[in-house]
Amino acid sequence: MASSLSSSAMIGNTLPELLARAVARYGARTAARGPSRGELATISYDELDRRSALLRDEIAPALQHAEFVPLCGHNSLEWLIVLFALLRAGAVPVPVNPDADAATLQGIFDELAPGVVAGEARALARVQHRAARTIELDRLDAPPVTARPVGADAVVAPHELALMLYTTGTTGRPKGVMLSHRNLVSNVAGVIDAVTLGTDDIVLVVLPLYHSFPLTTGCLAAIAAGVRIELEARPTRLAARLAEARPTLLIGVPALYEVLLNRVRHRARSRSARLYVTSARWLNRLLIRRLGLNAGRLLFRPLQRALGGR
C-alpha cells in the first residue's frame, strides 16, 4: 500500500531523520532481510533503530564530528546497522569495495587517513594497520533485548556531508564524491515521487551498496517508503533469491539483466522449448491484435515463477 504522505514529510532533511521517521511509521514491520553472519536473517525498523543507536553510543566517543570512516563490506544486515550508527554519531561513512585491489585501497586510505575503519574480517585484515580502531561486521552480536540506547543522535545540518562514495576508477584513479544530506534526501524524494512504492513491495538488492544507485534506490528510498529490502551479496544466487523472495522490484544494471536473459536463453535451448516460446509469442500477439487480450503471464507462467512471479 502506497503512503499518502508527501515525500518531504516521509523523509525529513537528513539521513538520521529519514530513519527516525520510517521507524515511527513502520515500527515492528520487517525493514530488511539478508546475509547476517553466514545465514539469512531479518531486522525490523524498531530493531534497526535500536541496534544502530546502541552502536552509535559505543563508537561516538572515538569519533570526531564529520570524520571519514571507511565501511568495507558486502551487502548484509550488519552493513546497514553500521551505516546508520555512523550517520547517527555524526561521522561520514565511506562505503568501499572490500575486494578492491591493493593500489585502490591504499589510495583511498592515504586520502582519508582514518582513525576508525569498519568492515568484514577479510577486508580489515588488509587495512586494519591504517586505523587505530576497527569495527568488525562479522562480530556484531545482537545485543540483549533489554539493552536500550542512552545517548542521542549528533546534530547535523542538511548541508553537511553525509557520505563519500568513490568512483570505480575505470578512467583513472578512483575519486571521492562528497554527498551532503540534502543531496541524498533530494535523490530519495525523487525516487519516491517517480515510482509508486508501498509497504506491499519487496525490493531485491544484489548490486553492492557501496555504489550510489543501489544505496539510494534500493536502501534509503526503500526504508523511507516502508519497502521490505531483500539483500543479497552473491550475484550467483540471483535466480534462487528471485524465486524465494518473490520481489516486486529488482534494482539492476544492464549487465545484471543480461545475466537473467542468458539464463532464460540457456533454459530454452532445447528444440521443444524453442518451439513452445515461438508458438506462445505468436499466439499472444494474435490474442492482443484480435481480442485486446494479453495472455503473456499465463503463457509464460514457468518463466514468471522462476523470477518470483510478481
N, C-alpha and C positions, 0 to 999 in steps of 0.2 A: 504494500500500500504506500503510495507516494505521500510525502508530507505536504501540508498546505502552507507551511511557513515559508517566508522568503528566504533566499539563500543567505542573506546577511544576518538574519535572525538565527539561522541554524548554525552559522559558523563563528560569529564574533570577529575579533580583529587580530588575534594571534593564534598560533597553534595550540598552546595550552588552553585558551578559551574554546577552541574548536572541540577539544577532547572533553572539557568540562560540560559544555552544552549537550554533547552527544550522550554523556553519562547520565545527565539529568533527564534526558528524553527516553533513553533506551535501557538504562539500568541493568537488569538481570538478563537481558537478551544476549545471545552469542554475538560477540564482536568479530571473532576470528577463530578459525581452526587451521592448524598447520603443524609442521615439524616442531617437536619440543623434546630435546634430549633423546633422540632416536625413535620417537613414536609420534603418532598424530594425537594432538590434544586440542582442547577448546579453551577459550577465555572469554568471559563476559565483559561488557562495558564496565560494570562495577569492579570486577577483578583487575581489569587493565588499569583502571584508575587507582585502585588500592596498591597494586604491586609497583606501578611506576612511581607513586608517591612515596612508598617505603624506600625504594632505591634512591629516589631524589634526596630523602632525608639522610641517607647513608653517604652519598657522594658529594653533596653540596659543599661541605666544609673544605673539601680538597680542590674545589673549582673556583676560578675567578669568573667574574661576570663576562659573558661573551667569549669565553675560552673555547678554542677549537679542540674537539675531541673526535679523533678518528673512530669510526664504527665499522669494523672489518668482519662481516659475516654474511651468510646466505639467508634467504627468507626463512624466518622462524618466529614463533611467538616471543621468544626472548629478545629477538631483534626489535620487535615493536615495543616491548616493555622498556628496553634501554633507550630507544629513540625518545620516547616521551619523558622518561626520567631525566635525561639530559636537557631536553627543552624546558622542563618544569624547574630545573635547577638554574636556568639562565645561561646554560652553555650553548655552544653552536655545534651540533653533531655534523660530522663529515663522513657520510657513507662512502666506504671504499670497497672495491672489489677484492675479496680476500685471496683470490687466485691471480692477482696482478703479478707481473714479472718483477724481479728484484729491483731493476732500474726504476720502474714506475713507482714502486713503494718508497724507494729511497728518495726520489724527487719530491713526493708528497710529504714525507716526514721531514725532509730538510726544510721545506717551506713552512710547515706548521710548527715544528719543534714542540710537540705536545707534552704536557705534563701527565696527562691521563689518556689511555687508549683502551677502547672496548673491542672485544672480538671473540671469535671462536678460538679454541686452544691451538689449532693448527696454524691459524693466522698469527696469533700472539707469539708463537714460538719464533716467528720470523722478525717481529718488530718490537718485542717487549723491552729490549735493551734500549729503546729510544724513548721510554717514558718511565717516570718514577712510580706510577701506579697503573694497574691493569684491572679491567672488569671483564671476567671470563664468562661469556654467554653460556657455555656448557655447564657451568656450576651455579647458575642462578636457581637455587632451590625455591620452591613455593613456600612463602612464609606461613607461619601458623595462622589459622583462620582468625585468631583473636588479636593478631598484630594490627595496630592502627597507626597511620602516619601522625606525626606530631608537628611537623613544620608546615610551611606554606609555599606556594609557588613563587619563584622570583618574579619581580615586576619587570616586564619587558614591554617596550613600545612597538607599535606596528612597523615603524621604520627601521627597527633594529634587525640585525642579522638573525635568521632562524637556522639556515642550513648552508653548507657549502658543498656543492657537488662537482666532482671532477669530470671533465670530458674524457672520452675514451682514448684520445691521443692518436687518432687514425692519420692525421696530417701533421703530427709533430708531438711535442711534449704535452702531456695532459695539463689542462689549465683549470684552476679552481673557479667555479662560477658562484658568486655570493648572492644568496637569495634572502630577501627580508621576509618577515611575517606577512607584510602587506602583499608582496609578490605571490606567495603561496596561497594565501587566503583568497586573493583575486582569482588565481587559477582554479582553485576548488569551486568557487562560486560560478565560474564559467562552465565547469563540468556539470554542476548541478542544474544550472539554467538551461544547458543544451541537451541534457539526457534525462529522461524520466527515471528517477531512481527511487526505490522504496524499500521498506523492511521485508518485502517478499522476495527481494532479489538476492542472488548469491553471485559473487564475482570470484572467478578463479584467477589467481595471480601467479604465473610461472616466471615471468620476467623478473630479473633481480631488482630488489627495492633500492639498490644503490644507483639506479637510473631514475631520472626525473619523471618520465611518463608513468611507469607503474607506481611510483611512490605517490604521485599527485592523484592519479585517477583511481588506481586500484587499492590505495590505502587511505589517504587523507579524505578524499571525496566520499569514499565508501563509509568511513567512520562517521562523517558528518551527516550522511543521509540514512544511516541505520542499515546499510547493506552488509550482509554477512560476508566476510572475507575468507576465502579458501586459499591458503598459502601453499606453495609447492616450491621446493628448492632444486628439484631434479627434472629437467625437461624430458628425460626419458620416461617419466611417469605421467606425462601429459594425458595420454589416452586413458590410462587407468583412473586418473583423478577426474577426468571428464565424466566417465561412466559412473563413478562412485559418488562424486559431489553433486552432480546434476546442476551445474551453474546456469544462470540466466544470462550472464555476461562473461566474456573472456577478454582479458587485456592482452593484446598481442601486437606483433610487428609482422611485416610480410614474411620474414623467414619462418616464424612460428606457424603461420597459416599454411605455408608451403609444406611444412612437416605433416600437417594434418591432411593436406591434399594428396601428398605422396603416399600416406598410409591408406587412404581410400583407393588410390590407383593400384596399390600393391594388392589389396584385398579383391580388386575387381579384375585381376589378370586372367583368370580362367575364362574359357570360352562362354560357359553358361552365365557367369556373372556379367560379362560384357554384353551378352545378348539381352539379359534382363535389364541392365541400365539403359541400353539403347531403346528397348521397347517401352520402358517406363517413361523415359523422356518424351518419346513420340506420343504416347497415349496422353500424358499430362498436357502437352501443348495442344493436342486436339480438344481435350476437355475444356481448356481455357478458351480456345478460339470459338468452339461451338456453344458451350454452355456457361462460360464465365466461371467455371469451377476449377480451382487449383487443388489437385489431389496429391501434391508433392509430399506432404507429411505422411500420407497413407502409403503411397507407393514406395517411398524411401524410408520406411519406418526402421528397418535394421540399421541404416546409417544414422538416423536420428537417435536411436538408443545408444549407439556407440559414442555419440557426442553428448550424452546426458539426457537427451530427449526434450530439452527446454530451450 
